[in-house]
Amino acid sequence: MTEGRGPDLERLRRLRDLFLDATGAPRAVAAYWQSDEDLAAYDAVFAARIGWKWDAALEDAIARGFAPGNGLHVVDFGCGTGIAARRFAARFDVSEVRCVDHSARAAAFAAARLRDERPQVATSAAMPGPHDADPDVLLISHVLDELGPSTEDALLELAARSKHVVWVEPGSRVVSRRLATHRDHLVANAGFSIVAPCPHQGPCSALRADGSHWCHFFASPPAEVFTDGDWVRLGRELGIDLRALPYASLVLSRAPSGDLASVGRVLARPEVSGKEARVFVCDAEGLHHLAAFKSRGSADAWRTLKKAGSGLRDVRVERDGAKLRAIEPLHASDQPQS
């Protein structure tokens, strides 16, 4: 990392206060970007962390078979510095990206950064508003804590006209539950099937449970973050826990996608102690809070939860009421290491 050093630390503190102290309530869009230097500093640090969330969400969708096609026309809504479009274009065949943001400066910056990385992709910058063409893919990143009602309604209308939607938000309870509400609306009214993260097409199980539950996950930063002196210093100076990357996500498609029979999805990460482990698992029947005990007939399940940590995604479980008898990770990358 070279951006975000010395002179930029105060700049980063100001941006952190604007962007990262969200309570989940909609905020007015402030004049975040006073210069391109603001955008470059944000892109090097805070957008990089958002990019790791996008990596996790896209890898999850690909594992579920997400394949939106070739020559894609993409809209990156609320693009900021364009990290979502760059992460998406690194994995899929994209021909055109429209970077949409309340800030014309940010949209132009995002389009320029994408051109630098993917010169073969046609890029343009735009303010929120009507679009002539319906997107092949609509990317939405970290917008729900700042959109007003009218803009949010316009976003949902744009989503309803898209072929595919990939949406990533912070993993806070309030924002995640709002995303789940939009999930249910788009599935019920716009003809979408859910690709990820849900293992079923029914109403959100977390919303059907009490208000203390929400669907969220944890992305893993690159290992070098913990040995890079600049990242370590910035984490200390800015009060950032480099390990904590909670996020909520939603991937929708027009292609049919049925319930994944007998598959559950682990929410958040297991809580593990020396004697027991507890985990939330969502499936077509609802949201289950399950416990495995080291010394009471479920030691293998306890060991799996202990070793896998926050890496678990799709699983098959055997349960007896609230007791977890066995748990089998379904992705090779989620298998606990011996």
VMD Tcl script that draws the C-alpha trace (Angstrom):
set ca {
  {0.00 0.00 0.00}
  {1.32 3.42 -0.93}
  {-1.81 5.56 -0.72}
  {-3.15 6.41 2.73}
  {0.28 7.15 4.24}
  {1.24 10.07 6.55}
  {-0.42 13.21 5.10}
  {-3.58 11.28 4.19}
  {-4.29 10.06 7.73}
  {-6.47 13.04 8.63}
  {-8.22 12.72 5.29}
  {-8.95 9.09 6.07}
  {-10.23 9.96 9.54}
  {-12.68 12.45 8.02}
  {-13.90 9.90 5.49}
  {-14.20 7.25 8.19}
  {-16.43 9.54 10.23}
  {-18.66 10.16 7.20}
  {-18.93 6.59 5.95}
  {-18.18 4.12 8.70}
  {-20.14 5.44 11.68}
  {-23.49 4.43 10.22}
  {-26.32 3.60 12.62}
  {-28.47 1.98 9.95}
  {-30.79 4.99 9.60}
  {-30.82 6.71 6.18}
  {-28.35 9.59 6.02}
  {-28.35 12.62 3.80}
  {-25.65 12.36 1.15}
  {-22.94 14.72 2.30}
  {-20.22 16.32 0.19}
  {-17.95 13.37 0.84}
  {-15.49 14.01 -1.92}
  {-13.69 17.34 -1.79}
  {-11.01 16.26 -4.26}
  {-9.74 13.34 -6.30}
  {-7.20 12.85 -3.51}
  {-10.11 12.05 -1.17}
  {-11.32 9.42 -3.62}
  {-7.86 7.92 -4.05}
  {-7.33 7.68 -0.29}
  {-10.75 6.10 0.21}
  {-10.15 3.67 -2.64}
  {-6.83 2.53 -1.18}
  {-8.20 1.74 2.29}
  {-11.96 1.68 2.83}
  {-12.93 0.61 -0.69}
  {-10.31 -2.13 -0.52}
  {-12.10 -3.56 2.52}
  {-15.42 -3.37 0.66}
  {-13.72 -5.15 -2.23}
  {-12.92 -8.09 0.04}
  {-16.61 -8.34 0.86}
  {-17.41 -8.35 -2.85}
  {-14.82 -11.09 -3.36}
  {-16.59 -13.23 -0.77}
  {-20.08 -12.55 -2.14}
  {-19.09 -13.21 -5.76}
  {-17.20 -16.40 -4.89}
  {-20.28 -17.57 -2.99}
  {-22.51 -16.86 -6.00}
  {-20.13 -18.62 -8.40}
  {-20.10 -21.67 -6.11}
  {-23.91 -21.67 -6.44}
  {-23.64 -21.66 -10.24}
  {-24.04 -17.93 -10.97}
  {-23.18 -17.43 -14.65}
  {-24.76 -14.24 -16.03}
  {-23.40 -14.65 -19.58}
  {-21.04 -12.78 -21.87}
  {-20.79 -9.21 -23.16}
  {-22.61 -7.94 -20.10}
  {-24.01 -4.42 -19.77}
  {-23.57 -3.49 -16.11}
  {-24.84 -0.64 -13.95}
  {-22.85 0.02 -10.77}
  {-25.35 1.94 -8.61}
  {-23.92 4.04 -5.79}
  {-20.54 3.24 -7.28}
  {-18.34 5.36 -5.02}
  {-14.85 4.66 -6.34}
  {-16.10 1.72 -8.42}
  {-14.75 -1.17 -6.41}
  {-17.84 -3.35 -7.06}
  {-17.58 -3.00 -10.85}
  {-13.85 -3.71 -10.79}
  {-14.31 -6.85 -8.71}
  {-17.17 -8.01 -10.94}
  {-15.31 -7.30 -14.20}
  {-12.35 -9.32 -12.92}
  {-14.56 -12.44 -12.91}
  {-17.09 -12.02 -15.71}
  {-17.18 -11.01 -19.39}
  {-18.26 -7.36 -19.19}
  {-18.56 -5.15 -22.27}
  {-19.96 -1.95 -20.72}
  {-20.27 -0.41 -17.24}
  {-22.26 2.67 -16.29}
  {-20.99 4.10 -13.00}
  {-23.88 5.80 -11.19}
  {-23.43 7.96 -8.11}
  {-24.89 11.08 -6.47}
  {-21.38 12.51 -6.79}
  {-20.39 13.27 -10.39}
  {-16.77 13.40 -9.19}
  {-17.01 9.87 -7.74}
  {-18.71 8.46 -10.85}
  {-16.00 9.92 -13.09}
  {-13.26 8.58 -10.79}
  {-14.87 5.10 -10.79}
  {-15.12 5.04 -14.58}
  {-11.49 6.12 -14.94}
  {-10.22 3.48 -12.50}
  {-12.16 0.78 -14.32}
  {-10.73 1.92 -17.68}
  {-7.23 1.73 -16.18}
  {-7.78 -1.90 -15.13}
  {-10.02 -3.05 -18.01}
  {-9.37 -0.84 -21.07}
  {-11.49 -3.15 -23.21}
  {-14.61 -2.31 -21.15}
  {-16.63 0.71 -22.27}
  {-17.30 2.96 -19.28}
  {-19.48 5.98 -18.58}
  {-20.40 8.08 -15.57}
  {-23.95 9.13 -14.65}
  {-26.06 10.57 -11.87}
  {-28.97 8.52 -10.45}
  {-32.02 8.71 -12.67}
  {-33.83 6.94 -15.52}
  {-31.76 4.67 -17.72}
  {-32.62 3.89 -21.32}
  {-31.57 0.26 -21.26}
  {-32.40 -2.43 -18.73}
  {-29.11 -3.68 -17.24}
  {-27.91 -7.21 -17.71}
  {-26.42 -6.91 -14.22}
  {-27.18 -4.34 -11.54}
  {-24.47 -3.99 -8.89}
  {-25.46 -2.27 -5.63}
  {-22.93 -1.60 -2.91}
  {-23.32 -0.07 0.54}
  {-26.21 2.29 -0.21}
  {-29.05 1.46 2.19}
  {-27.77 3.61 5.04}
  {-27.85 6.77 2.92}
  {-30.70 6.53 0.41}
  {-33.84 8.58 0.85}
  {-37.24 6.94 0.20}
  {-37.64 8.27 -3.35}
  {-34.16 7.18 -4.43}
  {-34.64 3.80 -2.79}
  {-37.92 3.33 -4.69}
  {-36.16 4.25 -7.94}
  {-33.41 1.74 -7.17}
  {-35.94 -1.05 -6.59}
  {-37.64 -0.16 -9.88}
  {-34.28 -0.39 -11.66}
  {-33.61 -3.72 -9.94}
  {-36.99 -5.01 -11.15}
  {-35.92 -4.21 -14.76}
  {-32.55 -5.94 -14.48}
  {-31.71 -9.50 -15.51}
  {-29.44 -10.08 -12.54}
  {-28.85 -8.21 -9.27}
  {-25.79 -8.46 -7.05}
  {-26.20 -6.48 -3.83}
  {-23.68 -6.13 -0.96}
  {-24.30 -4.14 2.22}
  {-22.69 -3.73 5.65}
  {-23.49 -6.58 8.02}
  {-25.27 -4.51 10.67}
  {-28.60 -5.78 11.99}
  {-30.68 -2.82 10.76}
  {-29.22 -2.69 7.24}
  {-29.22 -6.46 6.80}
  {-32.86 -6.71 7.76}
  {-33.74 -3.93 5.29}
  {-31.93 -5.84 2.57}
  {-33.90 -8.96 3.51}
  {-37.14 -6.97 3.18}
  {-36.12 -5.92 -0.36}
  {-35.17 -9.55 -1.08}
  {-38.68 -10.70 -0.26}
  {-40.22 -7.86 -2.30}
  {-38.15 -8.52 -5.43}
  {-38.72 -12.28 -5.33}
  {-42.48 -11.88 -4.80}
  {-43.06 -9.04 -7.28}
  {-40.30 -8.99 -9.89}
  {-39.96 -12.65 -10.84}
  {-36.45 -13.24 -9.50}
  {-34.95 -16.45 -8.19}
  {-32.40 -16.31 -5.40}
  {-28.93 -17.55 -6.30}
  {-27.20 -16.74 -3.00}
  {-26.87 -16.72 -0.10}
  {-30.24 -18.31 0.73}
  {-30.77 -22.08 0.43}
  {-34.47 -21.63 -0.36}
  {-36.85 -19.40 -2.30}
  {-39.32 -18.74 0.50}
  {-39.63 -15.65 2.72}
  {-36.50 -14.68 4.66}
  {-36.14 -16.96 7.67}
  {-34.37 -14.28 9.70}
  {-37.29 -11.88 9.21}
  {-39.70 -14.64 10.26}
  {-37.73 -15.02 13.50}
  {-37.65 -12.34 16.16}
  {-36.07 -8.95 15.53}
  {-32.73 -9.87 17.11}
  {-31.75 -12.05 14.13}
  {-30.26 -10.97 10.82}
  {-28.58 -12.59 7.84}
  {-24.91 -11.67 7.67}
  {-21.52 -13.22 7.05}
  {-17.82 -12.47 7.47}
  {-15.35 -11.98 4.63}
  {-11.68 -12.79 5.05}
  {-9.06 -10.16 4.20}
  {-5.91 -11.24 2.34}
  {-3.37 -12.80 4.68}
  {-0.76 -10.16 3.82}
  {-2.89 -7.46 5.45}
  {-1.77 -8.72 8.85}
  {1.93 -8.45 7.98}
  {1.85 -5.26 5.89}
  {3.18 -2.42 8.04}
  {0.95 0.21 6.42}
  {-2.23 -1.81 7.04}
  {-1.24 -2.57 10.61}
  {-0.52 1.11 11.28}
  {-3.74 2.29 9.66}
  {-5.74 -0.27 11.58}
  {-4.26 1.05 14.81}
  {-4.53 4.76 13.94}
  {-8.06 4.56 12.52}
  {-9.45 2.09 15.03}
  {-10.19 -0.55 12.37}
  {-10.35 -4.21 13.34}
  {-8.58 -5.69 10.32}
  {-10.17 -9.09 10.99}
  {-13.81 -7.93 11.09}
  {-15.52 -7.73 7.70}
  {-19.23 -8.35 8.32}
  {-21.45 -8.06 5.28}
  {-24.90 -8.92 3.95}
  {-25.45 -9.94 0.36}
  {-28.08 -10.89 -2.17}
  {-27.71 -12.35 -5.66}
  {-30.83 -12.58 -7.85}
  {-31.34 -13.95 -11.35}
  {-34.10 -14.51 -13.88}
  {-32.86 -18.07 -14.35}
  {-34.90 -20.60 -12.34}
  {-33.28 -21.67 -9.08}
  {-35.10 -24.06 -6.81}
  {-34.71 -24.79 -3.12}
  {-31.52 -26.65 -2.27}
  {-32.99 -29.78 -0.73}
  {-31.53 -30.63 2.68}
  {-29.00 -27.77 2.47}
  {-28.60 -25.22 5.26}
  {-26.74 -21.95 5.33}
  {-24.61 -20.92 8.30}
  {-25.20 -17.30 9.33}
  {-22.45 -15.16 10.83}
  {-19.97 -17.49 12.55}
  {-20.17 -20.17 15.22}
  {-19.75 -19.29 18.89}
  {-17.32 -21.84 20.26}
  {-16.19 -22.51 23.83}
  {-14.20 -25.34 25.34}
  {-17.30 -27.45 25.92}
  {-19.89 -26.42 23.35}
  {-20.44 -24.62 20.07}
  {-23.55 -22.80 18.92}
  {-24.46 -21.83 15.38}
  {-27.38 -20.35 13.42}
  {-28.39 -22.39 10.38}
  {-31.02 -21.21 7.89}
  {-32.93 -23.67 5.70}
  {-36.30 -24.02 4.01}
  {-37.91 -24.83 7.37}
  {-36.68 -21.69 9.10}
  {-33.83 -20.39 11.23}
  {-32.37 -22.83 13.76}
  {-30.08 -22.08 16.71}
  {-28.18 -25.32 17.16}
  {-25.72 -26.49 19.78}
  {-22.99 -29.14 19.59}
  {-21.38 -30.45 22.77}
  {-17.83 -31.73 22.99}
  {-18.69 -34.51 25.42}
  {-22.32 -35.32 24.71}
  {-22.49 -37.28 21.47}
  {-21.73 -34.44 19.06}
  {-17.98 -34.03 19.46}
  {-17.37 -34.28 15.71}
  {-19.81 -31.43 15.05}
  {-18.19 -29.37 17.83}
  {-14.77 -29.99 16.27}
  {-15.97 -29.01 12.79}
  {-17.39 -25.73 14.08}
  {-14.25 -25.00 16.09}
  {-11.89 -25.56 13.15}
  {-14.01 -23.99 10.41}
  {-14.74 -20.71 12.21}
  {-16.31 -18.04 9.99}
  {-15.55 -19.95 6.79}
  {-18.66 -22.14 6.83}
  {-21.29 -21.52 4.16}
  {-23.54 -24.26 2.77}
  {-23.82 -27.29 5.02}
  {-25.84 -30.43 5.62}
  {-26.80 -30.99 9.22}
  {-28.28 -33.72 11.35}
  {-30.18 -32.26 14.27}
  {-32.36 -33.44 17.09}
  {-34.41 -30.44 18.07}
  {-31.85 -27.78 19.00}
  {-29.01 -30.30 19.28}
  {-26.60 -30.46 16.37}
  {-25.58 -34.08 15.87}
  {-23.50 -33.66 12.69}
  {-22.53 -30.92 10.24}
  {-20.97 -31.39 6.81}
  {-19.48 -28.43 4.90}
  {-20.37 -28.68 1.21}
  {-17.56 -26.54 -0.24}
  {-14.00 -27.79 -0.32}
  {-12.69 -24.39 0.81}
  {-14.88 -24.61 3.93}
  {-13.55 -27.98 5.06}
  {-11.81 -27.70 8.45}
  {-8.09 -28.17 8.32}
  {-6.58 -30.90 10.46}
}
mol new
graphics top color blue
foreach p $ca { graphics top sphere $p radius 0.5 }
foreach p [lrange $ca 0 end-1] q [lrange $ca 1 end] { graphics top cylinder $p $q radius 0.2 }
display resetview
